[in-house]
Amino acid sequence: MTDFVLHSAEVAAERTIQDRSMLVLSARETEAFVEAILNPPPPGRVLKNAAKHYKKHREATADKK
């Protein structure tokens, strides 16, 4: 009985992971996704500020090594 329960749980877990890891898009969604990847908008103010903050943090931690 224990082997059966473990096997059943394993199969169910694998199925759940597979179902949740696969993204299914409509044709319209696929086109929008590809367009965004191939032609991304320019970085906005928030992204630029985040990049500056990240670079300063990396420089500060690199100096401590």
Secondary structure, DSSP 8 states (H G I E B T S, - for coil): -HHHHHHHHHHHHHHHHHHHH-----HHHHHHHHHHHHS-----HHHHHHHHHHHHHHHHHHHT-
